[in-house]
Amino acid sequence: MSTLKAAFEKAVAESKQLPEKPDNQTLLKIYSLYKQATEGDVEGKRPGFADLVGRAKFDAWAAVKGKSADEAMQAYIDLIESLK
């Protein structure tokens, strides 16, 4: 396993033990970087107006479209580090 992958998995575990819950924008950023790192670019249709949470998650993930898995992992690690 690469050191980046190991550091990413460590950051994922640490994200569940942050001293305080991040605000919604930060949570969306964490979500979008995780999804980009693990699944790649967002696919499918954007959720409708009735699904506000799904729509926000989709938009956040779409905002990091094109970022490589390694770039997304590093950005995720850096973000979690900044929240500790």
N, C-alpha and C positions, 0 to 999 in steps of 0.2 A: 504494500500500500504506500502511496506517495505521502510525503510529509504534508503536502497541502490538504490531501484528503483526510489525513489524521487530524490536522489542525481544524478542519471544517467540522468533523464529527465532534471534536472537543467543544467547539464553539456552539454547536447545536445543543449539546448537553448543558452548557453554561447558560444558554439563552432561557432555559427553564428555571434558572435559579438566580435571576437578576435581583438586585436589592429592591428595586421598585418596578412596577409595571410601566412599560413605555407608553407614550401617548399613541393614539390611533394611527397617525401618519407614520410613526416609527415602526409600529407593528406591521403596517402594510409593506414598508420597505423590507423588513425582516422576512416577511412572507414571500415577497416577490423575488428576492435574491435566493432564498432557499429553493423555490420552485424552478428558477432559472438554472441554478446549479445542479439540481437533481433530475429535471425533466426537459430542460431546453426551452425553446420559444413557446409562448402561449399559443394554443390552437383552439378552434371551435368558435362558436358565436358568442358575442358579448351578451351577458344576461340582461333581461328587460328591466324597465323602471321599477317594477315591484320588488325586485331582488337587489336592494341597495348594497348589502354586504358583498354578495357575489359580484356585483358590478364594480365595486371599489377594488376588490381583490383582482379581478380581471384587468382593470385599468392599470393597477400597480405593476402587475406581471408584464403587461404589454409595454410598459414604459422601459423595461430593461431588455426588450427584445433585441436579439443580435449579439448580446454579451455572451462570451464563451463561458463554459462551465467553470473553468479555472478562474476567470475574471470575477464571476459571480461568487464563487467560493471565497476568494480573497476579500471582496467587498463585504460579504457576510461576516467573515472573521473580524475585519476592521470595525464594522458597525457594532458587533457584540462587545468587542474590547472597549469601545468608546462608552458603552452603557454601564460598564462595571464600576 
